[in-house]
Structure formats: C-alpha cells, structure tokens
Amino acid sequence: MKNGPRIVLTGFMGAGKTTVARALARLLGGRLVSLDDLVTQLEGRPPQALLDEEGEDHFRDAETRALRLALADASARVVDTGGGALTLERNRALVDEHGCVTVWLDAPFDLCWRRINADAAHTERPLARDRARARSLYEQRRAVYRLAALRVRVTPQRSAEDLAAEILRAARA
C-alpha cells in the first residue's frame, strides 16, 4: 500500500461516487480512474450509447474489460465504478484479486433521485429514466452493495471531503 489502500467505490447513481472519488484521489495523492470514462475511451462511445445501441450485456462486458485495465494499473489508487459494475461476481472477483478496498456509498433513494433529476445529463442514465424503474433497480442492487468491505452513509449535509476522510480512516484501520 505505497500510497495507502487502493479503493473501489460502488453505490447507486447519484450517490456521489465521482465527487467522492475525486476527493479521495486528492487525499491519497494518487490517480483516479472513472470506469465510465475508460469504457468511453475503449469503446469510442459513452456508456449510455452502448446501453441504448448494443444492450446491457455488451455494456457490462466492456465495463469488465475496462475494470481489468484499471486494476492492472497500480498508479490507479481510486476507481469510480458505475452503479452496476460490482453487481457482477466476475467484477467483484477482479477487485478482490487486486486487494482493493470496496466502499459502498449508501445514499437514500430520494437523495439519489433528486441528484439524478438535477443532473442535466439525466437522459444519459438509461437505467433510471423514470422513478419506478430507478427505485426497483436501487432495491435490487442494495443486496450486492452490502458485500462491500466498507459502508459509508451519505447525507445531503456531508461533503465529499468529509466522506473521503472517513473512507480513508476506515480503509487504513
């Protein structure tokens, strides 16, 4: 753990993974890899286009390839996954093989939904285009999110920096 633990963030859309990942990378003095950005780079299209044009199976395969590359790069200290990446056992196994600490950003659904709707790119979230579908997906994924090594509660009052500091303290303990 040259610069501290390698951390992989999981949680539902709108939980704050990207923002917290940036704060964590600053604290660790290491590089952040956004899995969605890496998928876009490798596939030449963003995740929403892959999902819409090729389907979820194709997207998940691309996501696994991207995760494998991200984890092979030891300079990547923080990996920001999409909300469904760690729902696949093969991806959890990859993370475990690389000795990363998984962290679930546990945000209440209503907070996630508010953030999803406040996001100008809301239409770019094909798996959460309506509240009922998003809620169902949120409930389905919670069982897998619970498998993370650490669980951090997200509230509107807690800043990304506070959450990152809590994660780092717990990961180093």
TIRO-2110 file (N, C-alpha, C; in Angstrom, 1 decimal):
// TIRO-2110
0.8, -1.2, 0.0, N, 1, A
0.0, 0.0, 0.0, CA, 1, A
0.9, 1.2, 0.0, C, 1, A
1.6, 1.4, -1.1, N, 2, A
2.5, 2.5, -1.2, CA, 2, A
2.0, 3.9, -0.8, C, 2, A
0.8, 4.2, -1.4, N, 3, A
0.2, 5.5, -1.0, CA, 3, A
-1.1, 5.3, -0.3, C, 3, A
-1.2, 4.2, 0.5, N, 4, A
-2.4, 3.9, 1.1, CA, 4, A
-3.2, 2.8, 0.3, C, 4, A
-4.3, 2.5, 0.8, N, 5, A
-5.1, 1.4, 0.1, CA, 5, A
-5.6, 1.9, -1.3, C, 5, A
-5.8, 0.9, -2.2, N, 6, A
-6.5, 1.1, -3.4, CA, 6, A
-8.0, 1.0, -3.1, C, 6, A
-8.8, 1.9, -3.5, N, 7, A
-10.2, 2.0, -3.2, CA, 7, A
-11.0, 1.9, -4.4, C, 7, A
-12.1, 1.1, -4.4, N, 8, A
-13.0, 1.0, -5.4, CA, 8, A
-14.4, 1.4, -4.8, C, 8, A
-15.0, 2.4, -5.4, N, 9, A
-16.3, 2.9, -4.9, CA, 9, A
-17.4, 2.3, -5.7, C, 9, A
-18.5, 2.0, -4.9, N, 10, A
-19.7, 1.5, -5.5, CA, 10, A
-20.9, 2.2, -4.8, C, 10, A
-22.0, 2.1, -5.4, N, 11, A
-23.2, 2.7, -4.9, CA, 11, A
-24.1, 3.1, -6.1, C, 11, A
-25.3, 3.5, -5.8, N, 12, A
-26.3, 3.8, -6.8, CA, 12, A
-26.0, 5.1, -7.5, C, 12, A
-26.6, 5.3, -8.7, N, 13, A
-26.5, 6.5, -9.4, CA, 13, A
-26.9, 7.7, -8.5, C, 13, A
-26.1, 8.7, -8.5, N, 14, A
-26.5, 9.9, -7.7, CA, 14, A
-26.0, 9.8, -6.2, C, 14, A
-25.3, 8.7, -5.9, N, 15, A
-24.8, 8.6, -4.5, CA, 15, A
-23.6, 9.5, -4.2, C, 15, A
-22.9, 9.9, -5.3, N, 16, A
-21.8, 10.8, -5.1, CA, 16, A
-20.5, 10.1, -5.4, C, 16, A
-20.5, 9.0, -6.1, N, 17, A
-19.2, 8.3, -6.3, CA, 17, A
-18.1, 9.1, -7.0, C, 17, A
-18.5, 9.8, -8.1, N, 18, A
-17.5, 10.6, -8.8, CA, 18, A
-16.9, 11.7, -8.0, C, 18, A
-17.7, 12.4, -7.3, N, 19, A
-17.3, 13.5, -6.5, CA, 19, A
-16.4, 13.1, -5.3, C, 19, A
-16.9, 12.0, -4.6, N, 20, A
-16.1, 11.4, -3.5, CA, 20, A
-14.8, 10.8, -4.0, C, 20, A
-14.8, 10.2, -5.2, N, 21, A
-13.6, 9.6, -5.8, CA, 21, A
-12.6, 10.7, -6.0, C, 21, A
-13.0, 11.8, -6.5, N, 22, A
-12.0, 12.9, -6.7, CA, 22, A
-11.4, 13.4, -5.4, C, 22, A
-12.2, 13.5, -4.4, N, 23, A
-11.7, 13.9, -3.1, CA, 23, A
-10.8, 12.9, -2.5, C, 23, A
-11.1, 11.6, -2.7, N, 24, A
-10.2, 10.5, -2.2, CA, 24, A
-8.9, 10.5, -2.9, C, 24, A
-8.9, 10.7, -4.2, N, 25, A
-7.7, 10.7, -5.0, CA, 25, A
-6.8, 11.8, -4.5, C, 25, A
-7.4, 13.0, -4.2, N, 26, A
-6.6, 14.1, -3.7, CA, 26, A
-5.9, 13.7, -2.4, C, 26, A
-6.7, 13.1, -1.5, N, 27, A
-6.2, 12.7, -0.2, CA, 27, A
-5.1, 11.7, -0.3, C, 27, A
-5.2, 10.8, -1.2, N, 28, A
-4.3, 9.7, -1.4, CA, 28, A
-3.1, 10.2, -2.2, C, 28, A
-3.2, 11.3, -2.9, N, 29, A
-2.1, 11.7, -3.8, CA, 29, A
-1.9, 10.8, -4.9, C, 29, A
-3.0, 10.2, -5.4, N, 30, A
-2.9, 9.2, -6.4, CA, 30, A
-3.9, 9.5, -7.5, C, 30, A
-3.9, 8.6, -8.5, N, 31, A
-4.7, 8.8, -9.7, CA, 31, A
-6.1, 8.1, -9.5, C, 31, A
-7.1, 8.8, -10.1, N, 32, A
-8.4, 8.3, -10.1, CA, 32, A
-8.7, 7.8, -11.5, C, 32, A
-9.4, 6.6, -11.6, N, 33, A
-9.9, 6.1, -12.9, CA, 33, A
-11.4, 6.0, -12.8, C, 33, A
-12.1, 6.7, -13.7, N, 34, A
-13.5, 6.6, -13.8, CA, 34, A
-13.8, 5.5, -14.8, C, 34, A
-14.5, 4.5, -14.3, N, 35, A
-14.8, 3.3, -15.2, CA, 35, A
-15.6, 3.8, -16.4, C, 35, A
-16.6, 4.7, -16.2, N, 36, A
-17.4, 5.1, -17.3, CA, 36, A
-16.5, 5.9, -18.3, C, 36, A
-15.6, 6.7, -17.9, N, 37, A
-14.7, 7.4, -18.8, CA, 37, A
-13.8, 6.4, -19.6, C, 37, A
-13.3, 5.4, -18.9, N, 38, A
-12.4, 4.4, -19.5, CA, 38, A
-13.2, 3.5, -20.5, C, 38, A
-14.5, 3.2, -20.2, N, 39, A
-15.3, 2.5, -21.2, CA, 39, A
-15.5, 3.3, -22.4, C, 39, A
-15.8, 4.6, -22.2, N, 40, A
-15.9, 5.5, -23.3, CA, 40, A
-14.7, 5.6, -24.2, C, 40, A
-13.5, 5.7, -23.6, N, 41, A
-12.3, 5.7, -24.3, CA, 41, A
-12.0, 4.4, -25.1, C, 41, A
-12.3, 3.3, -24.5, N, 42, A
-12.1, 2.0, -25.1, CA, 42, A
-13.1, 1.7, -26.2, C, 42, A
-14.3, 2.0, -26.0, N, 43, A
-15.4, 1.7, -26.9, CA, 43, A
-15.7, 2.8, -27.9, C, 43, A
-15.2, 4.0, -27.7, N, 44, A
-15.5, 5.1, -28.6, CA, 44, A
-16.9, 5.6, -28.5, C, 44, A
-17.6, 5.2, -27.5, N, 45, A
-18.9, 5.7, -27.2, CA, 45, A
-19.2, 5.7, -25.7, C, 45, A
-19.9, 6.6, -25.2, N, 46, A
-20.2, 6.6, -23.7, CA, 46, A
-21.1, 5.4, -23.3, C, 46, A
-21.2, 5.1, -22.0, N, 47, A
-22.0, 4.0, -21.6, CA, 47, A
-23.4, 4.1, -22.0, C, 47, A
-24.0, 5.3, -22.0, N, 48, A
-25.5, 5.4, -22.4, CA, 48, A
-25.7, 5.0, -23.8, C, 48, A
-24.7, 5.3, -24.7, N, 49, A
-24.8, 4.9, -26.1, CA, 49, A
-24.7, 3.4, -26.2, C, 49, A
-23.7, 2.8, -25.5, N, 50, A
-23.6, 1.4, -25.5, CA, 50, A
-24.8, 0.7, -25.1, C, 50, A
-25.4, 1.1, -24.0, N, 51, A
-26.6, 0.5, -23.4, CA, 51, A
-27.8, 0.6, -24.4, C, 51, A
-27.9, 1.8, -25.0, N, 52, A
-29.0, 2.0, -25.9, CA, 52, A
-28.9, 1.3, -27.3, C, 52, A
-27.6, 1.2, -27.8, N, 53, A
-27.4, 0.7, -29.1, CA, 53, A
-27.0, -0.8, -29.1, C, 53, A
-26.4, -1.3, -28.0, N, 54, A
-25.9, -2.7, -28.0, CA, 54, A
-26.5, -3.5, -26.9, C, 54, A
-27.1, -2.9, -25.9, N, 55, A
-27.7, -3.6, -24.8, CA, 55, A
-26.8, -3.7, -23.6, C, 55, A
-27.5, -4.1, -22.5, N, 56, A
-26.7, -4.2, -21.2, CA, 56, A
-25.6, -5.2, -21.2, C, 56, A
-25.8, -6.4, -21.8, N, 57, A
-24.8, -7.4, -21.8, CA, 57, A
-23.5, -6.9, -22.5, C, 57, A
-23.6, -6.2, -23.6, N, 58, A
-22.4, -5.7, -24.3, CA, 58, A
-21.8, -4.6, -23.4, C, 58, A
-22.6, -3.8, -22.8, N, 59, A
-22.0, -2.7, -21.9, CA, 59, A
-21.3, -3.4, -20.7, C, 59, A
-21.9, -4.4, -20.1, N, 60, A
-21.2, -5.0, -18.9, CA, 60, A
-19.9, -5.7, -19.3, C, 60, A
-19.9, -6.3, -20.5, N, 61, A
-18.6, -6.9, -21.0, CA, 61, A
-17.5, -5.8, -21.2, C, 61, A
-17.9, -4.7, -21.7, N, 62, A
-17.0, -3.5, -21.9, CA, 62, A
-16.5, -3.0, -20.6, C, 62, A
-17.5, -3.0, -19.6, N, 63, A
-17.2, -2.5, -18.3, CA, 63, A
-16.2, -3.4, -17.6, C, 63, A
-16.3, -4.7, -17.8, N, 64, A
-15.4, -5.7, -17.2, CA, 64, A
-14.0, -5.5, -17.8, C, 64, A
-13.9, -5.3, -19.1, N, 65, A
-12.6, -5.1, -19.7, CA, 65, A
-12.0, -3.8, -19.2, C, 65, A
-12.7, -2.8, -19.0, N, 66, A
-12.2, -1.5, -18.5, CA, 66, A
-11.7, -1.7, -17.1, C, 66, A
-12.5, -2.4, -16.3, N, 67, A
-12.1, -2.6, -14.9, CA, 67, A
-10.8, -3.4, -14.8, C, 67, A
-10.7, -4.4, -15.6, N, 68, A
-9.4, -5.2, -15.7, CA, 68, A
-8.2, -4.3, -16.0, C, 68, A
-8.4, -3.4, -16.9, N, 69, A
-7.3, -2.5, -17.3, CA, 69, A
-7.0, -1.5, -16.1, C, 69, A
-8.1, -1.0, -15.5, N, 70, A
-7.9, 0.0, -14.4, CA, 70, A
-7.2, -0.7, -13.3, C, 70, A
-7.5, -1.9, -12.9, N, 71, A
-6.9, -2.6, -11.8, CA, 71, A
-5.5, -3.0, -12.1, C, 71, A
-5.2, -3.2, -13.3, N, 72, A
-3.8, -3.6, -13.7, CA, 72, A
-2.8, -2.5, -13.6, C, 72, A
-3.3, -1.3, -13.6, N, 73, A
-2.5, -0.1, -13.4, CA, 73, A
-2.4, 0.3, -12.0, C, 73, A
-1.2, 0.0, -11.4, N, 74, A
-1.0, 0.2, -9.9, CA, 74, A
-1.1, 1.7, -9.6, C, 74, A
-0.9, 2.6, -10.5, N, 75, A
-1.0, 4.0, -10.2, CA, 75, A
-2.4, 4.5, -10.0, C, 75, A
-3.4, 3.7, -10.4, N, 76, A
-4.8, 4.0, -10.1, CA, 76, A
-5.1, 3.7, -8.7, C, 76, A
-5.2, 4.7, -7.9, N, 77, A
-5.4, 4.5, -6.4, CA, 77, A
-6.9, 4.4, -6.1, C, 77, A
-7.7, 5.1, -6.9, N, 78, A
-9.2, 5.1, -6.7, CA, 78, A
-9.9, 4.8, -8.0, C, 78, A
-10.8, 3.9, -7.9, N, 79, A
-11.6, 3.5, -9.1, CA, 79, A
-13.1, 3.8, -8.8, C, 79, A
-13.6, 4.7, -9.6, N, 80, A
-15.0, 5.1, -9.5, CA, 80, A
-15.8, 4.2, -10.5, C, 80, A
-16.6, 3.3, -10.0, N, 81, A
-17.3, 2.4, -10.8, CA, 81, A
-18.7, 2.9, -11.1, C, 81, A
-19.4, 2.4, -12.1, N, 82, A
-20.8, 2.7, -12.4, CA, 82, A
-21.6, 1.9, -11.3, C, 82, A
-22.8, 2.3, -11.2, N, 83, A
-23.7, 1.7, -10.1, CA, 83, A
-23.9, 0.2, -10.3, C, 83, A
-23.7, -0.3, -11.5, N, 84, A
-23.9, -1.8, -11.6, CA, 84, A
-22.7, -2.6, -11.8, C, 84, A
-21.5, -2.0, -11.8, N, 85, A
-20.3, -2.7, -12.1, CA, 85, A
-20.0, -3.9, -11.1, C, 85, A
-20.2, -3.6, -9.8, N, 86, A
-19.9, -4.6, -8.8, CA, 86, A
-21.1, -5.5, -8.6, C, 86, A
-22.2, -5.4, -9.3, N, 87, A
-23.3, -6.4, -9.2, CA, 87, A
-22.9, -7.7, -9.9, C, 87, A
-21.8, -7.7, -10.7, N, 88, A
-21.4, -8.9, -11.3, CA, 88, A
-20.3, -9.5, -10.5, C, 88, A
-20.4, -10.8, -10.2, N, 89, A
-19.5, -11.5, -9.4, CA, 89, A
-18.1, -11.5, -10.1, C, 89, A
-18.0, -11.5, -11.4, N, 90, A
-16.7, -11.5, -12.0, CA, 90, A
-15.9, -10.2, -11.7, C, 90, A
-16.7, -9.1, -11.6, N, 91, A
-16.0, -7.9, -11.3, CA, 91, A
-15.6, -7.8, -9.9, C, 91, A
-16.4, -8.3, -9.0, N, 92, A
-16.0, -8.3, -7.6, CA, 92, A
-14.8, -9.2, -7.4, C, 92, A
-14.7, -10.3, -8.1, N, 93, A
-13.5, -11.2, -8.0, CA, 93, A
-12.3, -10.5, -8.5, C, 93, A
-12.4, -9.7, -9.6, N, 94, A
-11.2, -8.9, -10.1, CA, 94, A
-10.8, -7.9, -9.0, C, 94, A
-11.7, -7.2, -8.4, N, 95, A
-11.4, -6.3, -7.3, CA, 95, A
-10.7, -7.0, -6.2, C, 95, A
-11.2, -8.1, -5.8, N, 96, A
-10.6, -8.9, -4.7, CA, 96, A
-9.2, -9.4, -5.0, C, 96, A
-9.0, -9.8, -6.3, N, 97, A
-7.7, -10.3, -6.7, CA, 97, A
-6.6, -9.2, -6.6, C, 97, A
-7.0, -8.0, -6.8, N, 98, A
-6.1, -6.9, -6.7, CA, 98, A
-6.0, -6.2, -5.3, C, 98, A
-6.6, -6.8, -4.3, N, 99, A
-6.5, -6.4, -3.0, CA, 99, A
-7.1, -5.0, -2.7, C, 99, A
-8.1, -4.6, -3.5, N, 100, A
-8.7, -3.3, -3.3, CA, 100, A
-9.7, -3.3, -2.2, C, 100, A
-9.9, -2.2, -1.5, N, 101, A
-11.0, -2.0, -0.5, CA, 101, A
-12.2, -1.5, -1.3, C, 101, A
-13.3, -2.2, -1.1, N, 102, A
-14.5, -1.8, -1.7, CA, 102, A
-15.3, -0.9, -0.7, C, 102, A
-15.9, 0.2, -1.2, N, 103, A
-16.6, 1.1, -0.4, CA, 103, A
-18.0, 1.4, -1.0, C, 103, A
-19.0, 1.1, -0.2, N, 104, A
-20.4, 1.4, -0.7, CA, 104, A
-20.8, 2.8, -0.2, C, 104, A
-21.1, 3.7, -1.1, N, 105, A
-21.7, 5.0, -0.7, CA, 105, A
-23.2, 4.7, -0.6, C, 105, A
-23.6, 4.6, 0.6, N, 106, A
-25.0, 4.3, 0.9, CA, 106, A
-25.9, 5.6, 1.0, C, 106, A
-26.5, 6.0, -0.1, N, 107, A
-27.3, 7.2, -0.1, CA, 107, A
-28.8, 6.7, -0.2, C, 107, A
-29.6, 7.4, 0.6, N, 108, A
-31.1, 7.1, 0.5, CA, 108, A
-31.6, 7.3, -1.0, C, 108, A
-32.6, 6.5, -1.4, N, 109, A
-33.1, 6.6, -2.7, CA, 109, A
-33.5, 8.0, -3.1, C, 109, A
-34.3, 8.7, -2.2, N, 110, A
-34.8, 10.0, -2.5, CA, 110, A
-33.7, 11.0, -2.8, C, 110, A
-32.5, 10.9, -2.1, N, 111, A
-31.4, 11.8, -2.4, CA, 111, A
-30.8, 11.5, -3.8, C, 111, A
-30.6, 10.2, -4.1, N, 112, A
-30.1, 9.8, -5.4, CA, 112, A
-31.1, 10.3, -6.5, C, 112, A
-32.4, 10.1, -6.3, N, 113, A
-33.3, 10.5, -7.3, CA, 113, A
-33.3, 12.0, -7.5, C, 113, A
-33.2, 12.8, -6.4, N, 114, A
-33.1, 14.3, -6.6, CA, 114, A
-31.8, 14.6, -7.4, C, 114, A
-30.7, 14.0, -7.1, N, 115, A
-29.5, 14.3, -7.8, CA, 115, A
-29.5, 13.8, -9.3, C, 115, A
-30.2, 12.7, -9.5, N, 116, A
-30.3, 12.2, -10.9, CA, 116, A
-31.1, 13.3, -11.7, C, 116, A
-32.2, 13.8, -11.1, N, 117, A
-33.1, 14.7, -11.8, CA, 117, A
-32.4, 16.1, -11.9, C, 117, A
-31.5, 16.5, -11.0, N, 118, A
-30.9, 17.8, -11.0, CA, 118, A
-29.8, 17.8, -12.1, C, 118, A
-29.3, 16.6, -12.5, N, 119, A
-28.2, 16.4, -13.4, CA, 119, A
-28.8, 16.7, -14.8, C, 119, A
-28.1, 17.6, -15.5, N, 120, A
-28.5, 18.0, -16.9, CA, 120, A
-28.4, 16.7, -17.8, C, 120, A
-27.6, 15.8, -17.4, N, 121, A
-27.4, 14.6, -18.3, CA, 121, A
-28.4, 13.5, -17.8, C, 121, A
-29.5, 13.8, -17.2, N, 122, A
-30.4, 12.8, -16.7, CA, 122, A
-30.8, 11.9, -17.8, C, 122, A
-31.0, 12.3, -19.0, N, 123, A
-31.4, 11.5, -20.1, CA, 123, A
-30.3, 10.5, -20.4, C, 123, A
-29.1, 10.7, -19.9, N, 124, A
-27.9, 9.8, -20.2, CA, 124, A
-27.9, 8.7, -19.2, C, 124, A
-28.9, 8.5, -18.4, N, 125, A
-28.9, 7.4, -17.4, CA, 125, A
-30.1, 6.5, -17.9, C, 125, A
-29.8, 5.7, -18.9, N, 126, A
-30.8, 4.8, -19.5, CA, 126, A
-31.5, 3.9, -18.5, C, 126, A
-30.8, 3.5, -17.4, N, 127, A
-31.4, 2.6, -16.5, CA, 127, A
-32.2, 3.3, -15.4, C, 127, A
-32.3, 4.6, -15.5, N, 128, A
-33.0, 5.4, -14.5, CA, 128, A
-33.8, 6.5, -15.1, C, 128, A
-34.5, 6.2, -16.2, N, 129, A
-35.2, 7.3, -16.9, CA, 129, A
-36.6, 7.6, -16.2, C, 129, A
-37.0, 6.7, -15.4, N, 130, A
-38.3, 7.0, -14.6, CA, 130, A
-38.1, 6.5, -13.2, C, 130, A
-38.8, 7.2, -12.3, N, 131, A
-38.6, 6.9, -10.8, CA, 131, A
-38.9, 5.5, -10.5, C, 131, A
-40.0, 4.9, -11.0, N, 132, A
-40.3, 3.5, -10.6, CA, 132, A
-39.2, 2.5, -11.0, C, 132, A
-38.7, 2.7, -12.2, N, 133, A
-37.6, 1.8, -12.7, CA, 133, A
-36.3, 2.0, -11.8, C, 133, A
-36.0, 3.2, -11.6, N, 134, A
-34.8, 3.6, -10.8, CA, 134, A
-35.0, 3.0, -9.3, C, 134, A
-36.2, 3.1, -8.8, N, 135, A
-36.4, 2.6, -7.4, CA, 135, A
-36.2, 1.1, -7.4, C, 135, A
-36.8, 0.4, -8.3, N, 136, A
-36.7, -1.0, -8.4, CA, 136, A
-35.2, -1.5, -8.5, C, 136, A
-34.5, -0.8, -9.4, N, 137, A
-33.1, -1.1, -9.6, CA, 137, A
-32.3, -0.8, -8.3, C, 137, A
-32.6, 0.3, -7.6, N, 138, A
-32.0, 0.6, -6.3, CA, 138, A
-32.2, -0.5, -5.3, C, 138, A
-33.4, -1.0, -5.2, N, 139, A
-33.7, -2.0, -4.2, CA, 139, A
-33.0, -3.3, -4.6, C, 139, A
-32.9, -3.7, -5.9, N, 140, A
-32.3, -4.9, -6.3, CA, 140, A
-30.8, -4.9, -6.0, C, 140, A
-30.2, -3.7, -6.2, N, 141, A
-28.7, -3.6, -6.1, CA, 141, A
-28.2, -3.5, -4.6, C, 141, A
-29.1, -3.1, -3.7, N, 142, A
-28.6, -3.0, -2.3, CA, 142, A
-28.0, -4.2, -1.7, C, 142, A
-28.6, -5.4, -2.1, N, 143, A
-28.0, -6.7, -1.5, CA, 143, A
-26.6, -6.9, -2.0, C, 143, A
-26.2, -6.5, -3.2, N, 144, A
-24.9, -6.6, -3.7, CA, 144, A
-24.0, -5.5, -3.1, C, 144, A
-24.5, -4.3, -3.0, N, 145, A
-23.7, -3.2, -2.4, CA, 145, A
-23.3, -3.6, -1.0, C, 145, A
-24.1, -4.3, -0.3, N, 146, A
-23.8, -4.7, 1.1, CA, 146, A
-22.6, -5.6, 1.2, C, 146, A
-22.1, -6.2, 0.1, N, 147, A
-21.0, -7.0, 0.1, CA, 147, A
-19.7, -6.2, 0.2, C, 147, A
-19.7, -4.9, 0.0, N, 148, A
-18.5, -4.0, 0.1, CA, 148, A
-17.9, -4.1, 1.5, C, 148, A
-16.6, -4.0, 1.5, N, 149, A
-15.9, -4.0, 2.8, CA, 149, A
-16.3, -2.9, 3.7, C, 149, A
-16.5, -1.8, 3.2, N, 150, A
-16.9, -0.6, 4.0, CA, 150, A
-18.2, 0.0, 3.5, C, 150, A
-19.0, 0.5, 4.4, N, 151, A
-20.3, 1.1, 4.1, CA, 151, A
-20.2, 2.5, 4.7, C, 151, A
-20.5, 3.5, 3.9, N, 152, A
-20.4, 4.9, 4.3, CA, 152, A
-21.8, 5.5, 4.0, C, 152, A
-22.4, 6.1, 5.0, N, 153, A
-23.7, 6.7, 4.9, CA, 153, A
-23.6, 8.1, 4.3, C, 153, A
-24.3, 8.3, 3.2, N, 154, A
-24.3, 9.6, 2.5, CA, 154, A
-25.6, 10.4, 2.9, C, 154, A
-25.4, 11.6, 3.3, N, 155, A
-26.5, 12.5, 3.6, CA, 155, A
-26.2, 13.8, 2.8, C, 155, A
-27.3, 14.6, 2.6, N, 156, A
-27.0, 15.9, 1.9, CA, 156, A
-26.1, 16.8, 2.7, C, 156, A
-26.0, 16.7, 4.0, N, 157, A
-25.2, 17.5, 4.8, CA, 157, A
-23.7, 17.2, 4.8, C, 157, A
-23.3, 16.0, 4.4, N, 158, A
-21.9, 15.5, 4.4, CA, 158, A
-21.2, 15.9, 3.1, C, 158, A
-20.1, 16.6, 3.2, N, 159, A
-19.4, 16.9, 2.0, CA, 159, A
-18.6, 15.7, 1.5, C, 159, A
-18.2, 15.8, 0.2, N, 160, A
-17.4, 14.8, -0.4, CA, 160, A
-16.1, 14.7, 0.4, C, 160, A
-15.5, 15.8, 0.8, N, 161, A
-14.3, 15.7, 1.6, CA, 161, A
-14.4, 15.0, 2.9, C, 161, A
-15.6, 15.2, 3.6, N, 162, A
-15.8, 14.5, 4.8, CA, 162, A
-16.0, 13.0, 4.6, C, 162, A
-16.7, 12.7, 3.5, N, 163, A
-16.9, 11.2, 3.2, CA, 163, A
-15.5, 10.6, 2.8, C, 163, A
-14.7, 11.3, 2.1, N, 164, A
-13.4, 10.8, 1.7, CA, 164, A
-12.5, 10.6, 2.9, C, 164, A
-12.5, 11.5, 3.8, N, 165, A
-11.7, 11.4, 5.0, CA, 165, A
-12.2, 10.2, 5.8, C, 165, A
-13.5, 10.0, 6.0, N, 166, A
-14.0, 8.8, 6.7, CA, 166, A
-13.6, 7.5, 6.0, C, 166, A
-13.7, 7.5, 4.7, N, 167, A
-13.3, 6.3, 4.0, CA, 167, A
-11.8, 6.0, 4.2, C, 167, A
-11.0, 7.0, 4.1, N, 168, A
-9.6, 6.8, 4.2, CA, 168, A
-9.2, 6.3, 5.6, C, 168, A
-9.8, 6.9, 6.6, N, 169, A
-9.6, 6.4, 8.0, CA, 169, A
-10.0, 5.0, 8.2, C, 169, A
-11.1, 4.6, 7.7, N, 170, A
-11.6, 3.2, 7.9, CA, 170, A
-10.8, 2.3, 7.0, C, 170, A
-10.4, 2.7, 5.8, N, 171, A
-9.6, 1.8, 5.0, CA, 171, A
-8.2, 1.5, 5.5, C, 171, A
-7.7, 2.5, 6.2, N, 172, A
-6.3, 2.3, 6.8, CA, 172, A
-6.4, 1.6, 8.2, C, 172, A
-7.5, 1.5, 8.7, N, 173, A
-7.7, 0.9, 10.1, CA, 173, A
-7.4, -0.6, 10.1, C, 173, A
END
